[in-house]
Amino acid sequence: MQTLHGKLLQRITYNQVSRCLWYSTKNLPDVGQPTAASHPQLLNEGEITPGITSEEYVSRRKRILELLPDKSLAIFAAAPVKMMTDVVPYTYRQDGDYSYITGCQQPGGVAVLGHDCGLCMFMPEASPGDVLWQGQIAGVDAALRTFKAEQSYPISKLPKILPDMIRSSSRLFHNGKTAIQTYLDLEAFQKAVYDGRVKDLSGYTHEARLVKSPAELKLMRDSASIACQALLQTMMHSKTFPYEALLSAKVEYECKMRGAQRMAFNPVVGGGPNGSVIHYSRNDQKINDGDLVLMDIGCELHGYVSDLTRTWPPCGRFTPVHEELYELILETNKECLDLCKPGTSIRQIHNYSVDKLRKGFKKIGILKDDRSHTYQQLNPTNIGHYLGMDVHDCSTISCDRPLKPGVVITIEPGVYIPTGFNCPERYQGIGIRIEDEVLITESGYEVLTGSLPKEIKHIESLLNNYGHALGMDNHNAARAASS
């Protein structure tokens, strides 16, 4: 079979392969990613990526140029391909800044943005062998026609063209996280570094990305809705299948069945004491009867992510100890949500949450004093972060920045009590977090994850009245999870 397959491949010329690929798309040009012509179910006419038009991409570039100093040049490299093994890549995800200005979701390119040149894209060149193994990719024509660049060249021309652009600029900016040797090694770039003319670009791009457009907010609402529906189904699934691995698989399945391209991060599924590990990722334990499970999940929809957390007892009932702690976290969550409005800052909301939780933990008897160091052992996290194209979006923007309408943040109070912590034993090994996504509006806030229950009575009703197994045999699932 393998020998026959090899002989057949030898008979197929690269031109024949190209013709097959052309006809397989019904004579529609293949630019290596969906377009309105090739994927009308995903994109409307005029959109470069689902929900985002070419006009919006142009306005983004103008906004960044307005922020940059005069006669400056900004270099954006596409995210590199990361390999799982020597021939197997991880699923590719584009760098947020490169995606933000181009809409190109493919590796190998370098985009240059300048006051004089506009958007200039240096595009990878695929050999016929590359096309045979990996399919078509966007080239120079796609950069001009699909991504609306003012100029475009093959990446092989970069060493000849970019140096003159660098020399004619007064300031040079680039994304150090995705920088590639193709331009780093250029003599003109090295001289600019030596002269102190090269600076980090992220402060400008994050400024432009902070306030979301109506189109971006539509995608973020949809991403949050998908994650809420997926986690709701997973909560109902948990009473019958109390295994971290199964719940992780369930929520990923539900997200992707609803249109998400990927998870925003590896789901945190911490049962019992594992819930007190803030970024727990093993997801390999059975959740004991009577324990809580903390699930922190998010998905990505066409470049925009969600991020939410719920904590509940798969058995269907909160114990009195769990209820006591949960109510404190829930009350903090609600009060912090009410603080979300234009003019306040994440830092101010955080300070309020610390004061409330510190007093609450002391009243319950978990803390014996108000010392900051002791409290940090129970919750070293911030109350929230900016959210958008990345989970910790616009990370260069200070938490002291007054919030504006169109900014999306998370509100996520929690407590993580390690086993052996100096407090009554009944509280040890408990982790609880309640996380919501919040859009700042002109008049206050909108909770994008408000459809997902978080009141104790609502969660218990959901688990006990609607929890059911979906499509799996309980005995076989339990055996698979424990093997």
N, C-alpha and C positions, 0 to 999 in steps of 0.2 A: 504494500500500500504506500509506504513511504517512498520507495523507489519510483513507482508510477507517478506519485505526486511531484517528485523532483523532475522527472522527464517532461511532464506537462508544463511545469514552470519554465523549463528551458525553451519550450516552443513559443512562449508568449513574449513578444518583444515589448520594450518599454513603451513604444508608441501605441501598441495594442492596449496595454494597461491604461494608458492615459485616455484612450478612446472609451474604454469600458467605464472608467470613472466618470467621464463626461456624460455618457448616455445614462449612467445609473442615477444621475440627478436630473433627468428629464431635460437636458440641455440648459440647465441653470448653472451659472458659474459657482464653483465651490471655493469659498475664501477661507475654509478651515474652521468656520464657526457659523452659527445660524444667522441668516439674514431674513428680511421681510419676504424676499422672493423664494428662498429655499424652505423657510419655516414659517408660513403665514399663521400657523396655530400659536406661535410664540411672539412674533413681532408684527407690529403694524407698519404700514408704509412710512418711511422717514425715520424709523428707529434704528439705531446702531446696535444697541442691546435692548432686551425686553423692557419696555417702559421708559427708556431714555432716548430722546430724539437726537439727531445730528445737531440741531440748533442748540440743545442744552450742552452738548459737548463743546461746541464752539464758545458758548458763553462761559463755560468753566475755564477754558484756556485764556479768555480775555480777563477774567477775574484774577487769575494767577499772575498774568502779566501786569495788571494794575497794582498788585501787591509787591512785585519785584522791583528793585531799583532800575532806573533808566539804563539802557544799553547793556543789560545783563542777559545771561544765557543760562537756561536750565536744562540739565541732562537727566533723562529718565530711562533707566534700563528695565526691560521686562524681567519678571522673576525668573530665576534659573530653574531648570528641571532638577528635581532631587531624586536620587536613585535609591530604591529599596534593596536591590542587588545589582550585580554588574550589568544586567540587561533589562531589569524590571523597574520602571519608574513609579514613584508615588503619584497619585492623582494630582494633576497640575492645578495650581491656583495662582491666578495673576496677582502681582503686586497692586495694592490699592491705589497708589498714586499714578502708576502707569495706566491702569484701567480707567481711572477717573478722568484723565485728559484725552485718551485715545478710544476707549471702548474695545481695544484689541485684547482678546483673551488667550493669546498664544505666546509661547516663549521665543527668545532669539532676537527680539527687536530692540532698538534704541531710539527713543524719541527725543528730539531737541526742540525746545520752545524758546523763542526769542522775539524781541520787539521788531526786529528787522525781517527775520525769516518766517515768522509765524510758527506753525507746526511743521517740522521736518522729521520724517520717519525713515530710519534705516532698517530695511526689512531683511529677514533671513532668506536664503536661496535654497530651495529644495532640489535635490537631484532626483532623477527618475526612480532611483532605488529608494530614496526617502519616501517618495509618494507611494511606491508599491507597498512599503511596510507600514507607513504611518498615515497615509492619506494626504490630501492637499493642505497647503498652508497659505496664509495671506502673504502676498508679495507686494511689489511696488505698485501695481495697478490697484490692488485692494486698499492700500494706504491712501491713494488719491481718491478713489471712487467710493469706497465703503466708509473709511474712517475720516474722510474729508481733510486730509493733510494738504498744506500748501505746496510742499515739496516732498519727494521721496526718492530714495536711492537704495540699491542693494547694499547689504551690510559690508560687503567687500570694498565698497567705495568710501567707507567711513574714515579710514586713515588718511585719505587724500582730501576729503571735503571738510571734516570737522575741525582740523587744526586752524584753518583760516577763520572759521566762525568763532573759535575760541580767542584767537588773537585780536579780532575786531570787537570783542566784548570788554566791558570795564569790570564786570563781576561775573563769577561763574558759580553756579549752584548745581548740586547733584544729590541723588539719594544714595548715601553710603551703604545702605543695607543690601542694595541690589547691584552695586557698582561692579563692572566687569573689566578685565584687563584690556579688552579691545580699545577702550578709550583711556583707561588709567595709565597705560604705558606710553601714550602719545607724548612726544616731547613738549608740545604746546600745553598739554594739560599739566605735565610735571613742572613746567616753568610757572604756570599760573599758581600752582600749589606753593612753589618756592617764593613767589611774590606776595603770598597771602591773599590771593584773589578768589580762592575756592572756599565755599561755605556749604553747610548742610541745607538741603532744600525743604525738609519736612516742616519747618516752622511756617512756611508760606502755603504749602499744600494743605496742611491740617487746618490752617485758618480758613482756607477756601472751602474745605469739606465740613466744617463744624456745623453750620446752619444748613439744614436739608431743604431741598426744593420740594414743591408739591409732588413731583414725579417720584423722587426718592422716598418721600413719606408714604406714598402709596405702596411701594415695594416693602418698606419696613413694616407697615401695618399687615400686609399679606404674609410676610415672613413670621411675624409674631402670631398671627392667626393660625398658621400651619403648626407652629411649635405648640401652641396652646391645645389645639385639637389632638395632636400626637401625644402630648403628655396626659391629657384627659383619658384617652384610650388606654394608655399605659397604666394609669392609676387604677382603672377598672380591671385591668389584666392582673394586677399585682396580688390580689387576694388568692387567686388560684395558682399563680406562678411566682412565689416569693424568692426569686433568684436574681441577683444583680445582673448576671449575664443576659438572662432572658428579658429583663426590663430594658437593658441597654439596646438589645436587638430589636425589641418591640418599638421603642420610640424612634429609632433610626428608620425602621420600615415604614412607620406611619408618616414620618416627615417626608420621605422620598415618594411615597405613594400619593402625597398631596402636592407634589411638584418641586420640592426642594432639591437642589443639585447635590448638596452634601451637608454634613453636620458642621456647625460653626466651630466645634471643638469636640474632643472625645467626651462623651457623656460622663458626668460624675454620678455614679449610682452607689451611694454609701449606705449599707445596711448596718444598723446597730452602731458599734464603736467606729466603724469605717466612716460614718457620717461626720465624725469629729476631725477627719483629715480633709482639709479645705479643698485641695485639688486631687482627691483620691481618684485613681484611674484604673485600678486592677479589675474591678467589676467581676470578681470570680467567687463570691461567697454566697451561701444561702442566707436569707434574712430570717432570723429566728422569730417565732411567734411572740408577739408583744413588743418587738423592736420597731423603731422607726426606720424609714428609708429616706434619705435626702437625695433628690435628683436635680442636678443642675444641667440644663440642656439648652441647645440653640441650634438653629439650622440656617442655611444660607440660600437665599432666593435671588438669583440673577445679580449676585454681587453684594447683597445686603443681608446682614445677619440679625438673628434674634438671640436673646439670652434671658432665661428665666429659671427660677428654682421653686420647687415645692417640697415639703416634708410631710410625710403621713405614715400611719401604721397600716401595713398591708393586711393585718388581721382584722381591721375594721373598727378598732376602738383605741383612742388615746388613753394611756394610763393617767392617774392623777398627777404624777410627777411630770410626765410629758406635757400634759395640758397646762400645768402651771408655767413651765418654761415657754411653751408655744404661744400662749396668750401674751406674754411679755414681748416676744419677738413680733407678733402680729400687731400689737398696739404700737410698737415702735415703727413698723412698716407703714401703718396708716398715718401716723402723725408726721412722719418724714415726707410722705406723699403730699400732705397738705401744705408743706413748706415749699413745694416745687412751684415756682413762679418766676417770671422775668425779674431780674435784679438780684435774686439770691444766688448763692454759689454752692457747688458740691461740698466745699469745705465747711460752710456754715451748717448745712444739713448734717454732715458727718459729725461735727462737734455737738450738735443737739442729740444725735443718736448715742454718742459715747456717754454723755451726761445721763441720759435716760436709762441706758442699759446698765451703767455702773451702779446707779442708785437701785435699780431693780434687782440686780444680782446680789447686792448687799442686803436688801430687804428679805430676799428669799433665803439667804444664808450661804450662798455660794462664794461670795467675797466677804472677807473679814475687814477690809479697809478700802479706801478710795485710791490707793496708789495706782498710778498709770501702768507701771510695769506688770502688776498682777492682773489688771484688766486685759492687757495686751495678750496674755497667755490664753484668754478665753475668746478674744476676737481681735486678731492683728490686721484685719482687712479694713478697707475704706467702705463707706456707706454705698458707694457707687462709682460709676465711670461713664465716660461718653461712649456712645454706641452708633454704629453706622456700617461702613464697608468692612471694618474690622471689629472684633469683639471689644478690645480696648482701643476704641477709635480716637484719632486725633490726640495721641498720647503726649505730644509736646505742649498742648494747651493746658494751662494751669487749672487746678481745681478751685482756685480763688477767683477765676473769671466769672463775672456776673452772667447768669444764664439768659439766653435770648429765645424768643419764639422760633421754633424750628429746630432747636437742639434736642436730641434724644439722649437720655441718661438712664442708668439703672438705679434702683433703690433696693438694697439687699442686706438688711440687718440680719445678724446671726449670732449663734453661740456655739463654740466648739470646745467641749470639756473633755480633756484627755483622761484616760484611765490613770488613776494614781494622783490626780490633781487634789490639792489640799482643800477638800470640801466634803460634805456628806456623801457617802458612797452611792446613794440612790441617784445622784446627778452625774456620776462619772460615766464617761463613754457615750455621752449624748451629743449629737450634732443637729442643729436646727437652723435652716436658712429659709427666708421667704423673699424671693426676688421678683420684682416687676420692672417692666420697661415703661418709661415715662417720657412723653413728648411735652415739651414746654410750649404753651400756647400764649396768645395775647392776654387772656384773662386768667391763666393759671396753668393747668396741666391736663393731659389726657393719658390714662393708663392703657397702653397698647395690649397689655396682657390681662386686662380686667375680666375676660371671659372665663378664666381658669379659677375654680374655687380655692379659697384659702381659709374660710371660716371653719372651725372645728365641726360644727353641726352639718355644714354642707359636705365636707369631706367624708364624714362618717355615713351620711345618707347615700352619697355616691358609691362608697365601697360596699355597703351592706344591701343596697336596693338595686344597684345596677352592675356591680362587679360580676364579670363572667369570663369564661375561657373562650378564646377565639381561634378556632381552626386547629387545635392541637389536643392530643390526648394527655390528660393530666399525669398519668403514671409514666408515660414515655418521656414527657418533658422533664419531669423531676429526675428520672434516671439520667437523661442527657446532661442536665445541669450539674448533677453531683458527681459525674464520672470524670 
